[in-house]
Amino acid sequence: MSLSIESKCLHLEKDEAVREDGKPACNHYGSVSFPIYQTATYAHPSVGNSTGFDYSRLQNPTREQLEKVVCQLEGGIDAFALSSGMAAISLMMELFYPGDHIIADSDLYGGSIRLFDNVSAKNAISFTRVNCATENLEPLIKPETKAIYIETPTNPMMNVTDIAKTARLAKKHGLLLIVDNTFMSPYFQNPLALGADIVIHSGTKYLAGHNDTLAGFIVTNRADIQERLRFLIKTTGAGLAPFDSWLVLRGIKTLPIRMEKAQENAAKIAEWLKKQKSVVRVIYPGLTEHPGHEVMKKQARGFGAMLTFQTDTTEHALSVLNHVKLIQYAESLGGVETLITYPTTQTHADVPEEIRLKNGITPATLRLSVGIENVEDLINDLSQALSY
Ligand SMILES: *Cc1c(COP(=O)(O)O)cnc(C)c1O
């Protein structure tokens, strides 16, 4: 029986629910909530016999259950749960060697840019950073190019890259296509099905969904990459802890209804913001005038709940941050609570100012992660915060 995505957030498909040795996945006393196996190590029944687990850095039953759920949501052959999104991206970067070259979008999560510029560069991996939504990438490919790294929509400017088209180019030149799918979550978009090789998630965001834990994921559909990553996670040791794995498992149970509600709120707020005198630009891919709207319709099942807007003056933007009451001025996104972020000094503070401005991130740019509150309450809050 093949399950719908809503059911896949709650149940494993039958063949996923058994371990490689054919034994059913841990299911004690019919517990409906998957147990938290808070253990570092596992006793062996006898020499040459194993429960299937040896040591929790390698694997833990709660983490394994979570990895299976995320794997089936993204349609991969394996998923890896890490201690944060950045831990996932850092582990993924261990697939590359000194001398390798990667084409990466110019508008990415600030932490990814920090990692690439300061850590990957030190390891002699070089990057060409361009707007992957609009540039022709083919002339940028060099003999040492190994991968294309994108987010779509991007953070925070919501540029939309055509995943299938980029995947065809990557295949033609033997490159990996890596997609950070955090903004859409597997509920709205599945890059592997569109030709990507690796999907990244900050599980801290929509997957966990409650602003209460950090987590990160790598999902792949390539056996060679799977094997390498299993070696790397066991060797470098940033696997997600059992309790945090359980929190994400619990969060995923409501992923579909959270995504639907947050998206519905975001669409209403985008329309409302467009009508405000002090708002000069609203960037939300669900708006028909958004340049990526048609591509999103083709490659995703929704437009998500992230939106960026620009006020007429910097003072107005700062005033909004100081006056919101229900909406909280905080970094992060994808949780049930609506958060407003100031990319200039928060998420993108480490991006050099000239690149920030070139990408369109001005001191009047605000990013909203719309949550699941009553939308009238959110609009009333924005209205009073914009009135100063
Ligand atoms: C937050 C985020 C990350 C980093 O994830 P952490 O869990 O904070 O380490 C990576 N990519 C995107 C798009 C993000 O929003």
The ligand as an SDF file (V2000), in Angstrom:
LIG
                    3D

 15 15  0  0  0  0  0  0  0  0999 V2000
   18.3050   27.8010    9.3880 C   0  0  0  0  0  0  0  0  0  0  0  0
   18.7850   27.3840    8.0740 C   0  0  0  0  0  0  0  0  0  0  0  0
   19.9470   26.6180    7.9400 C   0  0  0  0  0  0  0  0  0  0  0  0
   20.8060   26.2370    9.1210 C   0  0  0  0  0  0  0  0  0  0  0  0
   20.1270   25.3930    9.9960 O   0  0  0  0  0  0  0  0  0  0  0  0
   20.3940   25.3350   11.5830 P   0  0  0  0  0  0  0  0  0  0  0  0
   19.4660   24.2780   12.0370 O   0  0  0  0  0  0  0  0  0  0  0  0
   20.0850   26.6890   12.1320 O   0  0  0  0  0  0  0  0  0  0  0  0
   21.8320   25.0010   11.7770 O   0  0  0  0  0  0  0  0  0  0  0  0
   20.3050   26.2100    6.6620 C   0  0  0  0  0  0  0  0  0  0  0  0
   19.5830   26.5540    5.5800 N   0  0  0  0  0  0  0  0  0  0  0  0
   18.4740   27.3060    5.6770 C   0  0  0  0  0  0  0  0  0  0  0  0
   17.7090   27.6440    4.4470 C   0  0  0  0  0  0  0  0  0  0  0  0
   18.0350   27.7470    6.9200 C   0  0  0  0  0  0  0  0  0  0  0  0
   16.9410   28.4940    7.0020 O   0  0  0  0  0  0  0  0  0  0  0  0
  1  2  1  0
  2  3  1  0
  2 14  2  0
  3  4  1  0
  3 10  2  0
  4  5  1  0
  5  6  1  0
  6  7  2  0
  6  8  1  0
  6  9  1  0
 10 11  1  0
 11 12  2  0
 12 13  1  0
 12 14  1  0
 14 15  1  0
M  END
$$$$
